[in-house]
Amino acid sequence: MRPVSAREPIYLDYAATTPVDERVLQAMLPYYTTHFGNPSSLYSFGRTARQAVAQARRQVAALLGAAGEEIFFTSGGSESDNWAIKGMALAQRRTAGKRHIITTAIEHHAVLNTCAWLAEQGFDVTYLPVDSKGRVTAAQVGAALRDDTALVSIMYANNEVGTIEPIAEIGAMLRARGVFFHTDAVQAAGHVPIDVQTLNVDALSLSGHKLYGPKGIGALYLRRGWQLYPLIHGGAQEREQRAGTENVPGIVGLGCAAELAAQEMGTEQKRLVALRDKLIVGLQAMGAEINGDLTYRLPGNVNFRLPGHDHEVLLIRLDLAGFAVSAGSACSAGSLEPSHVLRAMGQTTQQANEVVRVTLGRYTTLDDIKAFLATLKVIS
């Protein structure tokens, strides 16, 4: 076990970002130098790059149980969320006069801020509440549906508390009603099994840097038969749906990361659940309260509250002791506002300001967990 005053930092914030796997990096490197061609070019340099993009598309599709032509590459999860929601909302308003959107109060800001923008454009947005564990129900979604509902967007798993939503149940209900269903799976893709056919989702967002791929690359799954308004106009890339020269090294990296995740997910998921549960037991022994659903939960997420301990003080002390953890979403770092997720789950401002998020990953060890618990006991 590493000593409490370990000099080497221990990274426990994998939900914020993951390091690029060395195997992913090696797969990417030739596409910066030797195979640098533009995929839109007709000569051999372009063909090589184009073939690499096609292979990556198949790799990402295989991770999701989708077809290659249903995968569109983007700059990341936020763009995928924006494109799915804006693209469908605008299309539905023009073709069918539909102006209603359903989402939840605990979504990532890439979804919430997109919906807020659409509200300014004349759309009506319903924000569904969640229970104290952060879950919404299919019955809630069904009760909120209207004749003019253009789309529903509900995250697969929450980025702060790790709660997994009943996506398959919601998807089956919406499929029967013919309503477009998008899920933000940025935190889940590559970490838990996902099959878009079983889930009955029409669109799904994912991001490379959350599954040991590079930053600046993501993907949007879009079920055949649906058409989105393009978010970026210009050239004919991505089957005329997203203009701009493809980020070939990033796409190759995402494809490799997706393939590795598919191959190793079963073993890694079990390993992380064991580490996560050991951490939870140790935290509870110190009087900590665990936020989120203990059953329907991401394998590496531990969101806890130590009553009477301000999380900013804990984060500073943990950082000085060599531990990288967070208070919640990386996208909200520096915000003075309490977590909108925790507030939606019924916590007070004071309670929300006593919460720390620890997220485990591919390189987390049992010694890391033991060292973290020992350090937290000393500093708290």
FIROLO-645153 format. One record per atom (N, C-alpha, C): x, y, z. Coordinates in steps of 0.02 Angstrom, whole numbers, plus 50000, padded with zeros to 5 digits. Layout:
<pts>
XYZ;...
</pts>
This chain:
<pts>
500424994050000;500005000050000;500445006250000;500245011249959;500635017449958;500535021250024;501045024550049;500975028350112;500495034150104;500235036650160;499765042150159;500065048250124;500705049350133;501035055150103;501375053350038;501035049149998;501335046849935;501525052749891;502125052449862;502345057849818;502035057249749;501955051049726;501655050149659;500905050949665;500615055549626;499885056549629;499505050249610;498945049349642;498495043749625;497875046649593;497755044849532;497205047649493;496565043849506;496065047249532;495415044249548;494845048649521;494925050949460;494415055249429;494295053149356;494225046649346;494145043949278;493505046249244;493005048449281;492405051049250;492525057749216;493045061349238;493215067749207;493565066549141;494055062149142;494405060149081;494835054149097;495025050549045;495455044749053;496105045749015;496645042649037;497265043048998;497185039048934;497535041048883;497515037248821;497895030748831;497565025248816;497885018748820;498485018448772;499035015648794;499635015348752;499495011848685;499065006848685;498895003348623;498505007848576;498105012248604;497735017048564;498215022148533;498675024548574;499165029348549;499575026548491;499795020348498;500195017248445;499785016448381;499145015048388;498715014448328;498635021148293;498635026648332;498525033348304;499145036248269;499735034948295;500335038448273;500455038348198;500375032748162;500505032848090;500065037648052;499485039448079;499015043748043;499165051148054;499685052548093;499935059348097;500515060448048;500835055048028;501435055747987;501375051747921;501465045347924;501495041247863;500835041347825;500285040247860;499615039847829;499225046247843;499495051847822;499205058347840;498685060847791;498515057047740;498085059347686;497385061447707;497085065547665;496395067747675;495925062247650;495465059747690;495025054247669;494605055947607;494515062347593;494125064247535;494525064147470;495175063347475;495605063147415;495535056347381;495615056347314;495505050247275;496135046047268;496725049047278;497345045247268;497485040847329;498045037147327;498175031947377;498215034547449;498505040547458;498545043347527;497835044147556;497375046547514;496685047447536;496335040847547;496465035947504;496135029447511;496345026047576;496985026647593;497225023647656;496875026647716;496825033247717;496485036647772;495745034847773;495445034547713;494725032947708;494585025947735;495025021247720;494945014347744;495005014047820;495455018147848;495535018247920;494915021047954;494605026147925;493995029047952;493435023847949;493395020147894;492875015047887;492965009547939;493585007547951;493705002348001;493495004748070;493685010948087;493495013748152;492735014048160;492395015748106;491665016048108;491375009248126;491675004048096;491444997248112;491604995348184;492184997548209;492374995948277;491904999148328;491735005448317;491265008948362;490575005748357;490365004248297;489705001048287;489664994448324;490204990448322;490204984048355;490134984748431;490424990048459;490364991248531;489634992348552;489234995148505;488544997048521;488024992348492;488234987348454;487754982948422;487394986348364;487754991048332;487454995048278;487774993148211;487534996248158;487824995448092;488305001248079;488815000048038;489315005148025;489025011647999;488525011047955;488235017047925;487815021047974;487725018448035;487345022048086;487795026048133;488455025948120;488935029348162;489195035548126;489145041348160;489405047748134;489915050348183;490505052248158;491025054748202;490935062248215;491065064248277;490985071148299;491605073248337;491595079148366;492155081548406;492125079148478;491575075948498;491515073648566;490785072948588;490695071348652;490025070248678;489575076348675;489855082148689;489445088248689;489175089748620;489595088948568;489345090148501;488825084848482;488945078648501;488455073348486;487775074848518;487795077048581;487165078848615;486815084648580;487205089848565;486915095648531;486615093748464;486975089748426;486735087848359;486105083648362;486105078748407;485515074348412;484895078348431;484965082748480;484385086348507;484175092148461;484645096448443;484475101948397;484255099248329;484645094348304;484495091748238;483815088648232;483605084848283;482945081748280;482395086748296;482515091048345;481995096048362;481825100448303;482335102948269;482215107448213;481885103648154;482095097448144;481795093448091;481065091948105;480915090248167;480225088648185;479775094748182;480035100448201;479625106548197;479465108148125;479945107348081;479825109148011;479365104147976;479475097647989;479095092647952;478425090847984;478385091348051;477775089148084;477485094248132;477795100048139;477545105248183;477615103548257;478055098948274;478135096948344;478625101448379;478455103548440;478855108548477;478975106648550;478885100248568;478945098248638;479525093448647;479925094648699;480505090548715;480445088148787;480625081848799;480635079148867;481345077048884;481575079148943;482225077048968;482165076549044;482735075949079;482705075649152;483085081449182;482995082349247;483315087949283;484045086549298;484285080449285;484975078649305;485435077649245;485225079749186;485645078749127;486295082749130;486765080749090;487375084549080;487195091349049;487605096349062;487445103049036;487435103248959;487775098648927;487735098348854;487025097148830;486635093748871;485925092548855;485505098248883;485605099948946;485195105148978;485255111848942;485865113948926;485955120348893;485705120348821;485735114548789;485455113948722;484695114648724;484385111448773;483655112048781;483455119148799;483865122448840;483725129448857;483755133848795;484235132548751;484285136448689;483675135148645;483455129048641;482865127448601;482245130648630;482215131248696;481645134648727;481625141948705;482205144948695;482235151848671;481995152348598;482015146648563;481795146548493;481065144548487;480715144048543;480005142648541;479795135648560;480265131448581;480095124648602;479875124548675;479485119648691;479245118648760;479625112648789;479975113648844;480395108348872;480105106048939;480015099548947;479815096549010;480415093349043;480565095549104;481135092749142;480855088049195;480945081649186;480665076749232;481075076549297;480745076149354;481105075449418;481355068249426;481815067249472;482075060649487;481965059149561;482045052849580;481975051149650;482625052549687;482655050749750;483235052349792;483865048649771;483795043549728;484375039949703;484575042249633;484185046849605;484345049549540;484035045949482;483495042249494;483175038349440;482505041249420;482375040649355;481725042549327;481385036049304;480735036149293;480385030049274;480075030749205;479945025049174;479605025049108;478905027949115;478595026849172;477915029449183;477925037149182;478435040149212;478505047449210;478565049949138;478985046549100;479075048649031;478425047948992;478085042349001;477455041348966;476935046548983;476905048349048;476415053249069;476555060249041;477185061549025;477385068149000;477305068748924;477205063248890;477155063548816;476545067548794;476635071048739;476095074948709;476075073248634;475545075248603;475485074048531;476035077648492;476285083148521;476795087048486;477505085848514;477605080148549;478265078548575;478725076748517;479255080748510;479725079748455;480255074548472;480465074448535;480995069748555;481035069248631;481345063748653;481505062748724;482255061448729;482585064748777;483305063748788;483415062448862;483645056348878;483785054348947;484455050848949;484895053048994;485565050248996;485555042949018;486035039148993;486095032049011;486305031449084;486815035149102;487075034949171;487315041849190;487175043849252;487355050549273;488095051249286;488385056749263;489095057849269;489325059549340;488875061949382;489065063749450;488965057949500;488365055149502;488215050049552;488235042949525;488305042149460;488385035449431;487755031449423;487175034249438;486545030549432;486385029049359;486195022749346;486005020549279;485245020749273;485005023749220;484285024649209;483985018549173;483325017549179;482985011849146;482875013149072;483425013649035;483385015748965;483005010748922;483115004348932;482774999248891;482014999648900;481795000548961;481075000948975;480775007248943;481125012748951;480895018948920;480895018348845;481435015448818;481495014748746;480945010548716;480765005148748;480225000748722;479565004548719;479425008548770;478815012448772;478805017748717;479365021148708;479405026348657;479395023548587;479705017648578;479695014548512;478965012848492;478575010448540;477875008848526;477475015148509;477695020848535;477345027148522;477635030848462;478195028448435;478505031648378;478845038148393;479095038948455;479425045148476;480175044248475;480535048948446;481265048748441;481575048948511;482055044348522;482355043648589;483115043948584;483395048948618;484125049848621;484365048648692;484945045448698;485255044648763;485985046848761;486175050648812;486865052748821;487205047048859;487615043148823;487945037348853;488695038548862;488885044848868;489595046648872;489935043148931;489605042748988;489915039549047;489875031949045;489425029349004;489305022049005;489645018248949;489695021248891;489965017748833;490685015448845;490805009148834;491465006248846;491565003648915;491085004848960;491155002749030;490624997749051;490044998049020;489514993149031;489254991048963;488984984948958;488734982548893;488164987048868;488194988948805;487674993048774;487494989948707;486844988648697;486594986248633;486004990648613;486094994548562;485584999448543;484934996148522;484974989848499;484364986448479;483954984648541;484294981948592;483954980148654;483684986348690;484064991748686;483864997948721;483315001748685;483225000348620;482725003848580;482855011448578;483485013348576;483645020448569;483745022048495;483585028148476;483655030348407;484305034248397;484575036948450;485205040648447;485575039848513;486245039548509;486655038548568;487315042348560;487505045948612;488125049948611;488665046448651;489285046848625;489855044348663;490465048748649;490965048048692;491565052348687;492195048148696;492695049448654;493305045448655;493695045948720;493735051948749;494185052748807;493895049948871;493285047248868;493005043948927;493135036448926;493415033848871;493545026648867;494245025148842;494725029348866;495445028348853;495645029748781;495235033848747;495405036448682;495625043648688;495755046948632;495985053948634;495415058848646;495595064848668;495105070248674;494965073148604;494395076448597;494225079748534;493915075148483;493695069248504;493365064748457;492785061248494;492235060348459;491665056848487;491265053948430;490685051448447;490255048548395;489525049248414;489115049348363;488395049148372;488115043148334;487785038748370;487405033448337;486735036148318;486525035148255;485865037348232;485545031648194;484985029248220;484645023548190;484415025148119;484495020248075;484285021048006;483545022848003;483385027547960;482695029747952;482565036647981;483005038948025;482935045648054;483405050448019;483195056648012;483595061747979;483665067848025;484275070048037;484395075948078;484585081848034;484425087848058;484705093848027;485455093948042;485875095247994;486595095748008;486735101448057;487215100348100;487425105548147;487985109848116;488395106648074;488955110048042;488865109347966;488845115047932;488755115047860;489415116347824;489455113747763;490065114747724;490135109247672;490605104647683;490735099347635;490275093347643;490465087947609;490045082047606;490275076447653;490705078147701;490955072947746;490395069847788;490535063947815;490055060347856;489375059747820;489415057647758;488805056647716;488375063047714;488725068747707;488415075347701;488045077547763;488215074647820;487875076347882;488305080547929;488965080247921;489405084247964;490015086447924;490035092747906;490565095347864;491215095947903;491775095747866;492435096647895;492875090647884;493505091947868;493975086447858;494015082047920;493965075647910;493945071047966;494585071048008;494505070448073;495065069848120;495285062548119;495665060748069;495835053748058;496205050548117;496735053648144;497055050548202;496575049548260;496165054548273;495685053948328;495175048448315;494935048048253;494455042948235;494755035948243;495375035248219;495725028848227;495795027048301;495975032148342;496035031048413;495385028948446;494845032248427;494195030448454;494005023248434;494135021548372;493985014848349;494365009548388;495015010848397;495435006148435;495195005648508;495045011348539;494805011348608;494155007548615;493715008348566;493065004748567;493174997248562;493634995248519;493764988048511;494074985048574;494534988648605;494834986348667;494314985848722;493874990848726;493344990748777;492894984648768;492714983348706;492274977548692;492604971048713;493264970548702;493624964348717;493724963448792;493834968848829;494044968448898;493514970348949;492934972448925;492414975148969;492194970349023;492084964049005;491834959249053;492284958549114;492924957549102;493404956849157;493484963349195;493544968849158;493664975349190;493064977549232;492474976249209;491874978149246;491854974649313;491994968149315;492004964349378;492544966949425;493124968549397;493674970949439;493504977649471;493214982149431;493034988749457;492474988449508;491984984149497;491434983449545;491714981249612;492194976549611;492484974149674;492854979749710;493244983749672;493594989349703;493104994749728;492604996149687;492105001149705;491754999149770;491544992849775;491174990649834;491624990649896;492264989149888;492724989449945;492794996749969;492825001249921;492875008349939;492245010649974;491665008649950;491035010549981;490995008050053;491195001750064;491174998950132;491635002950178;492235004650154;492695008550194;492435015550210;492115018650161;491835025350172;491255025150222;490835020150215;490265019550261;490495018450333;491055014950340;491335013850407;491565020350438;491695025450397;491895032050421;491305036650430;490705034150417;490105038250425;489885041750361;490175040050305;489995043250242;489335040650216;488965044950182;488345043050149;488475042550074;488245037150043;488375036049972;487785038749931;487935042849883;487415045649839;487325041349777;486705041049754;486555037249694;486295030349711;486095026749660;485815020049669;486375014949678;486335010949730;486855006049744;486804999949699;486224998749670;486134992949626;486244994849553;485884999949530;485945002249460;486475007849458;487105005649453;487655010449462;488245008649416;488585013749392;489185012549352;489705008949395;490105004549364;490575000449403;491115004349439;491305010249414;491855013849445;491675020049482;491035021349494;490815027649523;490665027049598;490965031349638;490805031949709;490725039349726;490105041349737;489945048249755;489715048149827;490085051649871;489925051149942;489915057949975;489575058150032;489535064150073;489775062750143;490235066850166;490465066450236;490145072250273;489615070950312;489265076350346;489735080550389;489665087250381;490065091850420;490735093550389;490875090850330;491525092150298;491415095350230;491615101550223;491555105050159;491985101750106;491695100550047;492075096749998;492675100649970;492645107249969;493225111049945;493835109949990;493715109750054;494265108450101;494535101450092;494085096650085;494305089750074;494695088950010;494455092149956;494795091549892;495505094449895;495575100049929;496245103149936;496705098649976;496455096050030;496865091650072;497045085250035;496575082449999;496715076349961;497215077749905;497145083449873;497625085249820;498325085849849;498385089149906;499045089949938;499335083149959;498885078449973;499105071649993;499235067249932;499095069849871;499255066149811;498685062349780;498065064549792;497485061149763;497075065949720;496945063949658;496535067849612;495825065249614;495385068949646;494675067449648;494295073849633;493635073649632;493255079649615;492635080249658;492285085749648;491655086849683;491055085349638;491195083649576;490645082149529;490885082749458;490445085349415;490595085849344;491195090349331;491645087949287;492225092049268;492015098349232;491435098049198;491195103849161;490935109349206;490835107749270;490585112749318;491135115049366;491745112849354;492295114749398;492355122349403;492415124849463;492465132049473;491805135549485;491265131949474;490605134949484;490455135649558;490145141249577;489955142349646;489275139349663;488925137149611;488255134349621;488315127049644;487885124849689;487885117749709;487665113449651;487855107149653;487695102449599;486945102249584;486775103349521;486065103049502;485805095849507;486255091049502;486065083949508;485865082449579;486285084349626;486135082949697;485525086849721;485445093049697;484845096849716;484225093549688;484255090949627;483685087449597;483515081049636;484015078149669;483915072149709;483665073749779;483565080149793;483265082049857;483755084349910;484395085149892;484875087249943;484875094849950;485025097150011;485075104250023;485735106849995;485795113549994;486415116449970;486995114350014;486895114250080;487425112150125;487625104950113;487145100550105;487295093550091;487675092750026;487455096249974;487785095849909;488495098349912;488635102949958;489305105649964;489755101450010;489515095550029;489915090850068;490065084450030;489975084749964;490015078649922;490675078449883;490955072449880;491565071049842;491425065249795;491685065849734;491605060349685;492275057149673;492295050449682;492885046549666;492695041749610;493075041849556;492915037249500;493535033249482;493445026849478;493995022049468;494045020149394;494625017549376;494725015849306;495225010349294;495455009949233;495865004349209;496515003549249;496775008949277;497425008449311;497355009149387;496745009049412;496635009349485;496785002449515;497135002549572;497304996249605;496994996049675;497014990149705;496784989349774;497194993649821;497844994049808;498274998349851;498055005649848;497835007849789;497585014749783;496985015849828;496525011049829;495925011549870;496115011749944;496565007449964;496785007250034;497115013750054;497545016250009;497895022550024;497405028350030;496905028549986;496415033949988;496025033750053;495785027850073;495405027250135;495835029250196;496465027150196;496895028950252;497015036450255;497115039550198;497225046750196;496605050550217;496035048550190;495405051950207;495265051650282;495435045950312;495325045250385;495745050150423;496355051350398;496805055950433;496605063150425;496425065150364;496305072250349;495605074550368;495145069750379;494465071750395;494325071350470;
</pts>
